[in-house]
């Protein structure tokens, strides 16, 4: 049985709603590890304690991706009394030395959340440090930047750890409503979807697929990107929207400089219809201000006018270097870099209109049956349910 002490951050500031956020986080942690073996999770003294009948190396990668987890530590559990805590501290220090023989310095940090434990934290830390020096005489105590930091968290039980793992932070999935992310397959959209999901949103994704203009490999990119995101959210729905007829209509009826703007307006209209079906209350895009012609302030305003929903743009102030760096951290970079273009990157005009007015946008699509095209595309969208490892069409 492996036990972990989980720390959270801004949830502690939620006041009367804190219970809802904590219970959602507790359930999400259990859901992340439920296929590894029997598990239980409890709230105690500002922490969540989770125990799983599985090896720590199997559990850690799962908890590391749960939104709302700021950090966590694999712990040895001991009864809240001096002898048991001492034995646990010596054992944890010994395990750390076995894994890292180069350790030369150490520190013991004691936190006494349960004040029923009689000895003050400083006295307890001093006593435990003396026991480590007696057991491992080559180690030296060092208060700043020690090689080994042994943490002792005394609550209803004592939890002893020697390392801390960072989580993604944010708010638990399922606490922020529902939103639909427009998933192109490039670098930007999966990072934007991740950032939005980190704020507690339950995210579904829509990928606009223009076969035969775009290949099945482009669709596979979208599926694989959503699989990475599902590792953080616990699963999500990907809706693949047939966009070929809309793209053909735009090519036929819209002047070349305005085609990208009109295509994106059609995506917004179609996403509007799909979002209503999914009870989603916002759209998410990967737009970054000024990055391309369709992401100027004027272009964004013209595109926004085609939807009735708020559009969340988490990357609006990011540059491409920052976006790519985040994609590398999230493990979406290699997928997005595959050389299979999506419909957003096809048919880009040599001289796109960069400062369109709303009137220009309306005039450009005057010969299109925009409502009928959007309704038809949304009606023919195909759902793929994606969990951490499997994509199921249905």
SULWO-V295457 format. One record per residue. N is the residue number from 1. SS is DSSP state (2 for helix, 1 for strand, 0 for the rest). NEAR is the number of other ideal C-beta (glycine too) atoms within 12 Angstrom. Layout:
# SULWO-V295457
n->N ss->SS near->NEAR
n->N ss->SS near->NEAR
This chain:
# SULWO-V295457
n->1 ss->0 near->21
n->2 ss->1 near->31
n->3 ss->1 near->35
n->4 ss->1 near->44
n->5 ss->1 near->44
n->6 ss->1 near->48
n->7 ss->1 near->36
n->8 ss->0 near->36
n->9 ss->0 near->24
n->10 ss->2 near->24
n->11 ss->2 near->34
n->12 ss->2 near->22
n->13 ss->2 near->12
n->14 ss->0 near->22
n->15 ss->2 near->11
n->16 ss->2 near->8
n->17 ss->2 near->19
n->18 ss->2 near->22
n->19 ss->2 near->16
n->20 ss->2 near->21
n->21 ss->2 near->32
n->22 ss->2 near->30
n->23 ss->2 near->23
n->24 ss->2 near->32
n->25 ss->2 near->45
n->26 ss->2 near->32
n->27 ss->2 near->27
n->28 ss->2 near->41
n->29 ss->2 near->43
n->30 ss->2 near->32
n->31 ss->2 near->29
n->32 ss->2 near->43
n->33 ss->2 near->38
n->34 ss->0 near->23
n->35 ss->0 near->20
n->36 ss->0 near->27
n->37 ss->0 near->19
n->38 ss->0 near->16
n->39 ss->1 near->30
n->40 ss->1 near->22
n->41 ss->1 near->34
n->42 ss->1 near->23
n->43 ss->1 near->27
n->44 ss->1 near->24
n->45 ss->0 near->25
n->46 ss->0 near->21
n->47 ss->1 near->38
n->48 ss->1 near->42
n->49 ss->1 near->36
n->50 ss->1 near->46
n->51 ss->1 near->31
n->52 ss->1 near->31
n->53 ss->0 near->19
n->54 ss->0 near->26
n->55 ss->0 near->16
n->56 ss->2 near->31
n->57 ss->2 near->16
n->58 ss->2 near->21
n->59 ss->2 near->36
n->60 ss->2 near->30
n->61 ss->2 near->22
n->62 ss->2 near->37
n->63 ss->2 near->48
n->64 ss->0 near->30
n->65 ss->0 near->37
n->66 ss->0 near->47
n->67 ss->0 near->43
n->68 ss->0 near->46
n->69 ss->0 near->41
n->70 ss->0 near->31
n->71 ss->1 near->27
n->72 ss->1 near->43
n->73 ss->1 near->40
n->74 ss->1 near->37
n->75 ss->1 near->39
n->76 ss->1 near->36
n->77 ss->1 near->32
n->78 ss->1 near->30
n->79 ss->0 near->20
n->80 ss->0 near->30
n->81 ss->0 near->19
n->82 ss->2 near->23
n->83 ss->2 near->16
n->84 ss->2 near->23
n->85 ss->2 near->37
n->86 ss->2 near->32
n->87 ss->2 near->23
n->88 ss->2 near->36
n->89 ss->2 near->46
n->90 ss->2 near->33
n->91 ss->2 near->27
n->92 ss->2 near->38
n->93 ss->2 near->42
n->94 ss->2 near->26
n->95 ss->2 near->25
n->96 ss->2 near->32
n->97 ss->2 near->25
n->98 ss->2 near->15
n->99 ss->2 near->18
n->100 ss->0 near->18
n->101 ss->0 near->15
n->102 ss->0 near->13
n->103 ss->0 near->27
n->104 ss->0 near->19
n->105 ss->1 near->27
n->106 ss->1 near->37
n->107 ss->1 near->29
n->108 ss->1 near->40
n->109 ss->1 near->29
n->110 ss->1 near->34
n->111 ss->1 near->29
n->112 ss->1 near->25
n->113 ss->0 near->24
n->114 ss->0 near->24
n->115 ss->0 near->15
n->116 ss->0 near->15
n->117 ss->0 near->28
n->118 ss->0 near->14
n->119 ss->0 near->24
n->120 ss->0 near->15
n->121 ss->2 near->24
n->122 ss->2 near->17
n->123 ss->2 near->17
n->124 ss->2 near->31
n->125 ss->2 near->30
n->126 ss->2 near->20
n->127 ss->2 near->24
n->128 ss->2 near->40
n->129 ss->2 near->34
n->130 ss->2 near->21
n->131 ss->2 near->31
n->132 ss->2 near->40
n->133 ss->2 near->23
n->134 ss->2 near->16
n->135 ss->2 near->21
n->136 ss->0 near->30
n->137 ss->0 near->12
n->138 ss->0 near->17
n->139 ss->0 near->31
n->140 ss->1 near->18
n->141 ss->1 near->27
n->142 ss->0 near->19
n->143 ss->0 near->16
n->144 ss->0 near->9
n->145 ss->0 near->11
n->146 ss->0 near->24
n->147 ss->0 near->26
n->148 ss->1 near->35
n->149 ss->1 near->31
n->150 ss->1 near->46
n->151 ss->1 near->38
n->152 ss->1 near->47
n->153 ss->1 near->42
n->154 ss->1 near->40
n->155 ss->0 near->31
n->156 ss->0 near->21
n->157 ss->0 near->30
n->158 ss->1 near->42
n->159 ss->1 near->43
n->160 ss->1 near->43
n->161 ss->1 near->39
n->162 ss->0 near->37
n->163 ss->0 near->27
n->164 ss->0 near->25
n->165 ss->1 near->28
n->166 ss->1 near->20
n->167 ss->0 near->35
n->168 ss->0 near->36
n->169 ss->0 near->26
n->170 ss->0 near->32
n->171 ss->1 near->38
n->172 ss->0 near->45
n->173 ss->0 near->40
n->174 ss->0 near->29
n->175 ss->0 near->31
n->176 ss->0 near->29
n->177 ss->0 near->26
n->178 ss->1 near->31
n->179 ss->1 near->39
n->180 ss->1 near->47
n->181 ss->1 near->48
n->182 ss->1 near->50
n->183 ss->0 near->53
n->184 ss->0 near->43
n->185 ss->0 near->43
n->186 ss->0 near->40
n->187 ss->2 near->39
n->188 ss->2 near->42
n->189 ss->2 near->45
n->190 ss->2 near->53
n->191 ss->2 near->43
n->192 ss->2 near->41
n->193 ss->2 near->50
n->194 ss->2 near->42
n->195 ss->2 near->39
n->196 ss->2 near->44
n->197 ss->2 near->47
n->198 ss->0 near->36
n->199 ss->1 near->30
n->200 ss->0 near->33
n->201 ss->0 near->38
n->202 ss->1 near->36
n->203 ss->1 near->48
n->204 ss->1 near->43
n->205 ss->1 near->54
n->206 ss->1 near->45
n->207 ss->1 near->49
n->208 ss->1 near->45
n->209 ss->1 near->43
n->210 ss->0 near->36
n->211 ss->0 near->25
n->212 ss->0 near->16
n->213 ss->0 near->26
n->214 ss->0 near->31
n->215 ss->0 near->21
n->216 ss->2 near->16
n->217 ss->2 near->19
n->218 ss->2 near->35
n->219 ss->2 near->36
n->220 ss->2 near->24
n->221 ss->2 near->37
n->222 ss->2 near->46
n->223 ss->2 near->37
n->224 ss->2 near->33
n->225 ss->2 near->44
n->226 ss->2 near->43
n->227 ss->2 near->32
n->228 ss->2 near->36
n->229 ss->2 near->46
n->230 ss->2 near->36
n->231 ss->2 near->32
n->232 ss->2 near->46
n->233 ss->2 near->44
n->234 ss->0 near->33
n->235 ss->0 near->30
n->236 ss->1 near->45
n->237 ss->1 near->36
n->238 ss->1 near->47
n->239 ss->1 near->42
n->240 ss->1 near->40
n->241 ss->1 near->48
n->242 ss->1 near->30
n->243 ss->0 near->44
n->244 ss->2 near->24
n->245 ss->2 near->29
n->246 ss->2 near->41
n->247 ss->2 near->36
n->248 ss->2 near->25
n->249 ss->2 near->26
n->250 ss->2 near->36
n->251 ss->2 near->25
n->252 ss->2 near->17
n->253 ss->2 near->24
n->254 ss->0 near->35
n->255 ss->0 near->24
n->256 ss->2 near->21
n->257 ss->2 near->24
n->258 ss->2 near->38
n->259 ss->2 near->37
n->260 ss->2 near->39
n->261 ss->2 near->44
n->262 ss->2 near->44
n->263 ss->2 near->49
n->264 ss->2 near->47
n->265 ss->2 near->39
n->266 ss->2 near->47
n->267 ss->2 near->48
n->268 ss->2 near->41
n->269 ss->2 near->38
n->270 ss->2 near->44
n->271 ss->2 near->42
n->272 ss->2 near->35
n->273 ss->2 near->34
n->274 ss->2 near->40
n->275 ss->2 near->38
n->276 ss->2 near->21
n->277 ss->2 near->22
n->278 ss->2 near->30
n->279 ss->0 near->15
n->280 ss->0 near->35
n->281 ss->0 near->24
n->282 ss->1 near->32
n->283 ss->1 near->45
n->284 ss->1 near->48
n->285 ss->0 near->44
n->286 ss->0 near->44
n->287 ss->0 near->39
n->288 ss->0 near->30
n->289 ss->0 near->23
n->290 ss->0 near->21
n->291 ss->0 near->28
n->292 ss->0 near->25
n->293 ss->2 near->28
n->294 ss->2 near->41
n->295 ss->2 near->33
n->296 ss->0 near->24
n->297 ss->2 near->19
n->298 ss->2 near->25
n->299 ss->2 near->35
n->300 ss->2 near->33
n->301 ss->2 near->26
n->302 ss->2 near->35
n->303 ss->2 near->36
n->304 ss->2 near->30
n->305 ss->0 near->28
n->306 ss->0 near->35
n->307 ss->0 near->34
n->308 ss->0 near->17
n->309 ss->0 near->29
n->310 ss->1 near->21
n->311 ss->1 near->35
n->312 ss->1 near->34
n->313 ss->0 near->32
n->314 ss->0 near->34
n->315 ss->0 near->34
n->316 ss->0 near->24
n->317 ss->0 near->15
n->318 ss->0 near->26
n->319 ss->0 near->17
n->320 ss->2 near->21
n->321 ss->2 near->13
n->322 ss->2 near->21
n->323 ss->2 near->32
n->324 ss->2 near->25
n->325 ss->2 near->16
n->326 ss->2 near->30
n->327 ss->2 near->33
n->328 ss->2 near->20
n->329 ss->2 near->20
n->330 ss->2 near->30
n->331 ss->0 near->23
n->332 ss->0 near->38
n->333 ss->2 near->23
n->334 ss->2 near->18
n->335 ss->2 near->31
n->336 ss->2 near->34
n->337 ss->0 near->19
n->338 ss->0 near->23
n->339 ss->0 near->15
n->340 ss->0 near->26
n->341 ss->0 near->23
n->342 ss->0 near->41
n->343 ss->0 near->44
n->344 ss->0 near->38
n->345 ss->0 near->25
n->346 ss->0 near->29
n->347 ss->0 near->26
n->348 ss->0 near->21
n->349 ss->0 near->23
n->350 ss->0 near->11
n->351 ss->0 near->13
n->352 ss->0 near->28
n->353 ss->0 near->27
n->354 ss->0 near->24
n->355 ss->0 near->22
n->356 ss->0 near->34
n->357 ss->0 near->20
n->358 ss->2 near->21
n->359 ss->2 near->15
n->360 ss->2 near->25
n->361 ss->2 near->37
n->362 ss->2 near->21
n->363 ss->2 near->20
n->364 ss->2 near->32
n->365 ss->0 near->37
n->366 ss->0 near->16
n->367 ss->0 near->17
n->368 ss->0 near->31
n->369 ss->0 near->19
n->370 ss->2 near->32
n->371 ss->2 near->18
n->372 ss->2 near->18
n->373 ss->2 near->34
n->374 ss->2 near->36
n->375 ss->2 near->23
n->376 ss->2 near->23
n->377 ss->2 near->40
n->378 ss->2 near->34
n->379 ss->2 near->18
n->380 ss->0 near->23
n->381 ss->0 near->31
n->382 ss->1 near->26
n->383 ss->1 near->26
n->384 ss->1 near->32
n->385 ss->1 near->23
n->386 ss->1 near->35
n->387 ss->0 near->25
n->388 ss->0 near->27
n->389 ss->0 near->14
n->390 ss->0 near->16
n->391 ss->1 near->28
n->392 ss->1 near->17
n->393 ss->1 near->15
n->394 ss->0 near->12
